[in-house]
Amino acid sequence: MVDQGKKANLFVVYLWCLSYLKKYQWKVITMLILGIVISTGELLIPKFIQYFTDHILKEQNYTLFYTTLGLLVIVTSFLFFATIMNNRIKNTVAELASRDLQVSLFKHTRTLGFVYFENHSVGKTLSLMNTELKAVQNIYRDLFPWLMKEAIFSTVALGFMFYMNYKLALIVFPCFLLYYLAGPFFDKKTSIHARLLSQSRIDLNQKTYETITGLNEIRSNGSEQWDVSRFENKIDDRGKQFMYTSWYGLWRGSIRRISYYAGGIALFGCGFYLLKHQQLTVGEFVAFVLYFFATMHRLTSVITSIVQQKVLMFQAERLYEFMKLKPSVMESKSPRNIDMLNGNIAFQNVHFWYNDRCILSDLNLEIKEGQKTAIVGSSGSGKSTILKLIGRFYDPLKGCITIGNIPITEISYGDLRNSMGFVFQDTFLFAGTVKENILFGYPDACDESVLASAKAAFAHEFIMDLPNGYDTILGERGVRLSGGQKQRISIARMFLKNPKIIILDEPTSALDNISEYEVQKALTNLLHNRTTITVAHRLSTIKDYDRIIVLHHGSVIESGTFEELLNHNGHFYTLYYGSETEVQSG
């Protein structure tokens, strides 16, 4: 993982943001060319006014007037269409770059694995996908194009001003310098509170997520007022940081106006002197005043845009650091391609630590192909960790795991996961239809296969009792279904996927007796002639398993059939009669 304590250089972050524009560099170059053309066209208008004042009004030449007016109409019409074209390209580039960044974020999220999500809140991740992403999108859509346009205009305008009268043009620099020198103090203050504002938004997102997901717990404990109070504190903190950020921004704006006023006073004083000594015409002075205020506005806008982008960089920095995170489990650069894995699963001297705690120590075990193997043990003994290591959600610290004598680190993710089917204790269902949730196991399957899978999982009957059968919308996480029904949908997925290896992580531990019976019937069908690894809490469900492995403090201490282990009168015997007593007393 990237060191979270070390902050990235903001210029590096900015270049990283702009790297998503590289794919569309010709469109960006077209924007630059159009920007130069538009800026030059806009700067011609004061020249028309100068010509009108010094020549047309003085000479009362109507032919010259109509000619100039016609040229002005042509120039403004050209600017109108060029601006439309430029804005269209700008919006297209911004949308495409934003889409590319969003897709990159989504893909990267999928590569980080369990370790990232076990150590980072959902609220923080959601903030990355929303608030921080919108900050970068704002750079693409507004600030970067605006900065580019204003910088071009200012450069061309300064050239016009020095060409007209270098003495008056020099007034721009002390005025701009006043604005530039006074800014760093307010920039620093704005940046500090912008970073705090970004963090307060993340905290508010996390609190909102906790409130929504923990609503039943909050209500059942009568803690609504406590929850509202915490929520108000988060909102107040965000509001305070927003006010500080805005306050220092307002001071910066005030200095900007002062530089305008000071420049205007100096310009009128010097202009009067030059007019009096006939070193400047009235038309030139009028045009110069227009150039001065337009240029000062653009130059100070460039600084303001840079400041705004710097503020947004603190949010973009979080995205940059997120994208630089390395997955805890890396796929081999040249993996073996194996259509369907077969063979025994073997752990050879496997060590695994998690958060400085030893979970598995020098573990050696073999799971025979085609057999049903159960893994049991007290809480924290490493049962679920073994399943996650087989699926390569984690990699061991030391040792090797093989399937059919092939190290799983040499197998592609696609081949490994396609050969396995997982049924977890907490089944995740998507908010779509029943059919879509079953098809999750094999998206290309036909309707007949979906129906056959549901029947094999003993799910068809209750599905047909739903309002729209297989087309019933299940709602978030399948809220319309009971725990047992969710598990049978999950088992239907596995029938459709038809993997060689089935991994069950306490699939019935949270179910009542009736639901457990229905799920066990479905599992009996599913596990036939497949390599099965089960972590079991209810030991009565594994009586017919070929082999039971007993773990204690990350090591295998017993192994055998159900009857052999009971007759041995060891740790399994204690676990079994202890769990039976708990069930009866419950």
N, C-alpha and C positions, 0 to 999 in steps of 0.2 A: 504494500500500500504506500501511497505518497505521503510524505510527512505533512500532516495537517498543520503543524505549528509554524512551518516556514511558508510565508506568503509569497505568491508569485509577483514578479515585476509587472506593474500595470501596463507598461508599454508592450511587454511580451503578450499579455492577455489581450491587448487591443489588436495586435498583429494576428493573434490566433482567431479572434472574431472575424477580422477581415479576410482570413484565409478561406472562409466559406464563399467569398466573392470571386476567388480565383477561377473557379469553374465557368464564371460568366464574365471573364475579363474583357471580351470584345464589346459586350453591352456596357460595361463600365467605361471603356475607352470612348464609346459613342456618347455616353453621358458627358464625359469631359469635353469632347469636341463641341457638343451642343451647348454646354455651359459657357465655353469661350465665345461662341457665336452669339448667344443670348446676352451675355454681359456686354459685349462690344455693341450690340444693337441698342441695349438700354442706355449705354453711355453716349450714343449718337443723339439722343433726344435733347439733352441740354445744349448740344452744338446747334441743333435746329433753332432752339430758343435764342441762342446767342446771335445767330445769323439773322433771325427775325427782328431782334432788337436793334442791331447795329446797321442793318442794310435795308430790310424791307420797310420798316416803320419810317426810317430816315428818308428813304427815296420815294416812298409811296408807290412802289412798283407792283401793280396787281399781277402782271404776268409772272414775276418772280415769286409772288405770294402763292399763286395757285400751283406753280411748279413745286415749291417747297412743301406746300400742304399735301400734294399728291405723293411726294417722296415720304413724308411722315406717315401717311396712311399705309403705304407699302411696307415700311419698316415695322410699324406696330402690328400689321396683319401677319407679317413673317414671324415676329416675336410671339404672337398668339399661338400660331400653329407649332412653332418650335418648342414652346413651353409645354404644350399638350403632349407632344411626342416625347419630350424629356421626362415628364411626369409619368407617362405610361411605361417607359423603360425602367425608371426608378422603382415604380411599384412592382413591376415584374421581377426585377432583380432581387428586391427586398423579400418578396414572397417566396421565391425559389431558394434563396439563401437561408431564410427562416425555416423552410421545410426541411432542407438538408440538415440543418443543425438539430431540429427536433427529432428527425429520424435517427441521427447519430446518437443523440442522448438516449433514445428508446433502446436502440441496439446495444449500447454500452451497458445500460442498466441490466439487460438480460445476461451479460457476460460476468457480472461481478459475483454472483452466487450468494450462498447463505451467509457467508462471513460479513459482507457489507450490510445486509438487511438485519442481521442480528446486532449490529453495532451502531446503526443509524435509525433515527425515528422516521416513521412514515411521513410525518409533517414536514421534515427537512427535505425528503425526496420530492414530495408534492410541490414544495416551494421552488425547488430547482426546475421542475417541469412547468411551472406557471409563472411566478413572479420574476425569477431570475431570467427565464427564457424570454419573457416579454421585454425585459430591459435590453437584451441583445437585439431583439426584433426592432425595438425603438431606434437603436443605432442604425440598423439597416434601412429602415423606412424613412427616418427623418434626419437624425443628427449627422450621419456621415454624408448623405447627399447635400444637406444644407451647408455643412462645413466646406465641402468641395466647391459648391456654387459661390458661396460668399468669398472664399479665398481667391477664386478666379476673378470675381468682380473687383475686389479690392486691389489686386495686382494691376489689372488693366486700368482701373480708375486712377491709381497713383501715376501711372504712365501718362495718362491724359493730362493730369494736373501739372506735372513737371514740364510737360510740353507746352502748356499754356502759360504758366508763370511759376518759375521755381521758387520765387520769394514767398508767395502765398502758400505754395505747396509745403514749405518747411514748417508751417504752423501745425500741420497734421501730427508731426512727430512728438512735440512736447505734450500735446493733448492726449495722444495715444499712450505716451509714456506714463502720464499721470494715472490713467486707468490701469495700465499694466503693472505698475509698481505697487499700487495700493491693493491689488487683488490677492497676492499670495497669502496674506493673513486670513482673509475671508475664505480663500480656497481651502486652506488647511482646516479651518473650523467646519466648513461645509463637508469636507471629506470625512472627518471624524464622525460627525453625526449621521452622514449618509451610510457609513458602515454599520453604525448602531441601529439605524432605521431598518437596514436590510435584515439584521439579526432579529429585531423585534417582530418583523413580518413573519419570519420563519417560526418564531415562538408562538405567534398568534395562530398560524396555520396548524401547528401541532396541537395547540389547545382546542381548536375547533374540531380537529379530527378525533381527539380523545372524547370530547363531549358527545359527538354523534355516535361513535362506536360504543361508548360506555353509558348510553342513555338509560338502559334498563337498570344498571348497577346504581346510577345516581338517583333514579326515582325510588328504587326499592329501599335505599338507605336514607331517603328524605334529605338528600344533600344538594337540592337544587340551588339554594341560596349560596352555599359554599362554592358551587361550580360557577354561578353567575358572578360572584365576587372575584374569583380567579380570572374569569374571562374579562371582566371590566379592568382589572389590573393590567392585563396584556394589551388591551385597547388603549388604556391611558399611557402606557409606556411607548407604544407606537406613535400616539398623538404627540407626546412630548418631543420625541426625536424628530418627527415631521416638522413641528413648529421651530425647533432649533435650526434644522436644515433650511427651512424657508426664510427664517430671520436673517441668517448670514447671507443668503442669496439676495434678499431685499437690499441689504447694505451695499452689496456689489452693484446692484442696479442703480442705486443712488449715486455712487461714484461715477457710473457711466454717464448719467445725466449731467453731472457737474462738468465732466470733460467736454460734453457737447456745448454747454453754456460758455465755458471758458474759451473754447475754440471759436465759437460764434462771435464773442466780444472781440477777440484778437483779430479775427478775419474782417469784421466790419471796420475796425480801426485802421488796419493796414490797407484795406481796400479803399477807404476814403482818401488816405494819403496818396495812393497810386493813381486814383481817379483825378485828384486835384492836380497832380503833376503830369497828367495825360500819359501815364505809363500803362494804363489799363482802360479799356472801353467799358461802357455800361453793360453791354451784352456779355463780354468776357467775365465781368464781375458776377452777373446773375448766374451764368453757367458755372462759374467756380463755386459759388455758394451751394448750388445744387450738388456739385461733385463732392464738396467738402462734407456736407451732412450725410450724403449717401455713403461716402467712403468711411466716415467715422462710425456710422451705424453698422456697416459691414464688418469693419475691423474689430469693433467691440463685440459684434455677434460671433465672430470667429473665436475670440477668447471665451465668450460665454458658452459657445458650443463645445469647446474643449473641456471647460469646467464641467458641463453637464455630462459629457461622455466620461469624464474621470469619475464622477459620482456613480454613473451606471457601471463603471468598470469594477466597483466593489461587489456588485451583484454578478457581473460576468465572471469575476475571479472565482466565485464558487462553482460556476459551471466548468471553468477551465480546470480547476483542481479535481472536480468530479471526473472529468474526461481523462485526466492523467492517472486516475486510480488503476492499479494493475489487478486483474482478477486473481483471486486466491488459488484458483485452479486453472492452469493453462493447457489448452489443447496442443498436442504435438504438431510441429510444423510440417511433418510428413507422416501423418497417421496411416495405419493400415486400413484398407477398405474391406470390411467383412459384412456380407449381406445379413447373416443371422448368426449370432454367437452361440456356440455349443460347448459342452464340456464342463468339467468340474470348476468350481470357484474356490480358489485357495488364498489364504492369508499366510504370508511367510514373514515371521519376525516383525510384525507390524506394531509400531509405536505411534500414538496420537495424543497430542496435548491440545488443550483449548483454554485460552485465558489463563495460562500458567498453571493449569491443573492437568495432571495425567489422567487421561480417560482410558486408553488402552496401552498395555505394557507387554511388549514382546509376544504379541498374540499370534498363535499358529492354529489354524483350523482349515478344514476342507469340507465343502458342501458338494455332495455328489449330484451329478447331472440326473434329472428326472425324479429326484427324491424330494420329499417334503421335510424341510428342516425348520425347527422352531428354536428361537433364541430367547431364553428366559433369564431373569435375575432381578435383584432388587433395584429400586430407583437409583440412577446414576452409575450403574455398573457398565454402561457402554453399549447397550442393546441397539438403540436407534442409531448410534454413531456407526456401527457396523453396516447398517443398511445404507446410510449416506455415503460411506466410503465405497461401497459396491457400485452405487450410482454415480460416483465421482462428484458429489456435491462438495466433498472435501478431499484432500490428498493427505496420506499419512506423513508424519514427520520422518519416519524411517521405515524400512521394510518394503515389501512388494505385494500387490494383489493381482492375481491372474485369473483369467477365464479361458479355459481350454489351453492352458500353458502360455497364453499371450498376456503380457502385462497390460492392465487397463489404461495405463498412460500412453500406450502405443495405439490405442483404438480411438477412432474418431468419435466425437460426441454423438453424431447422428447415428452411427452404427450401434454404439453402446446403449443409448436411450431407446432406440427403436426395438432393441432386443429385450427390453425390460418393460414391465408394467407395474406401476405403483398404486397401492390402495392405502391411503393414510387414514388415521383416526378421524381427522377433521377434513371431510371432503369439500373441496372448493368447486362450487358450481357457478357458471357465468350467468349474467342477467338475461340471456337469450332464451330460446325455446328448449323444451326437453330434447327434441331431435338434434339441435345444434350442440347441446351439451354431450350427447352420446357420440356425435360425429367428431368431437374433439379428440377421441381416440384414434380416428382414421378419417380425415376430412373427405377423402375421395370415395368413401363407401356409398353403395346404393341404398335405397329405402328398404329393400328386402333384407339387406344385411343388418340395418339398424333394428328392424323388427325382430329378426332372429336373435340378435344380441340381447335385446330387452327381455325376450321370452326366456332365454337361457339364464338371465340374471334374476328371474322371477319379478321383473319390474313392469311387464306389459299390462298386467291387470290393473294396477293402481294408476298407471299412466293413462289408460283408457277412461278411468273414472275422473280424470281432471277435465276442466271445462272445455278445452280444445284439444284434448289428447296430446299427441306428440308436438303439436304447435302451440301448446300452452307456454306463455311467458312465465318463467320461474321467479323473476325478481332478483334483487341483489343477493348473491351467495345462496340462491335457491331457498329463499325464506318461506315459500309456499309448501315445502316438503318437510317431513319429519327426518330425524337422523337416520333411521333405517332406510327410508326411501332414497335419501341422498347417497347412501353407501351402495345401494343396488344400481343407481345410475352410474356410479363410479365403476362398479363391476361390469356393467354393460359396456362401458368404454373399453375395458380390458378385453372382453370377448371380441369386440370389433377390431381392436388393435392386434390381438392374437400373438402376444409376445412369447418367447421361449422361457423367459424367467419372470416369475411373479414375486413381488416384494410387498409384504403386508406389514404395516406398522400399527399394531393394536387396533384393527379395523372395527372391533365390536366392543371395545372397553367402555364406550360412553353410551351404549344402547341398553334399552330395557330387554327383558327376557324374550318378549314376543318378537321385537325387532331383530334381536340377536339370532333367533331361530330362523327368520326369513333370510337374513344375510348369510348365515352359515349354509343354508340350502344352496344359495347362489354361489358361494365360495367352493362348495363341493364340486359343482359343475366346472367352475373356472380352473381349479387346480389340477384337474385330471390330466396326467401325462405331461406335466410341466415341472420344471425346477422351481421349487417354492421356498422362499425364506420368510419366516414369520416372526415378528416380535409379539409375544403374547402376554397379556396381563391376566386374562382368565385362563388358567391352566387346564381347565376341563375341556377347552376347545381344541386341544392339540393331542388328544389321546391316541388318535390314529396316525400320527406323524411318524415318519421313518426314523427320524433322529431328533433328539432334543439336546441342545447345548446350553449348559448352565454357566453363566458369567458371575464373577464376583470381583469387584475392584479392577475391572478391565482385563481379567484373565479367565481362561476356561478352567473350571475346577471339576466339572462333571460332564459326561456325555453318554447318551444311550437312548433306548426306547423309553416310553412312558413307564411301562411296567418295570423295566430294569432299574430305572432311577428311583422309583418308589421302594423297590425291594432293597436298594442300597442304603436307604434310611439316612441320606446325607442332606445336603443343602436343598436339593429339589424337594425332598420330602417335607422339609420345614416350610418352604415356599408354598407348596401345594396345600397343605393342611392349614397354613396361615391364611391363604387367600380364600379357601372354602369357608373358614370361620367368619371372615369379613363379609362374604356374600350373605351368609345365613343371618348374621347379626344385623346386616343392613336391611 
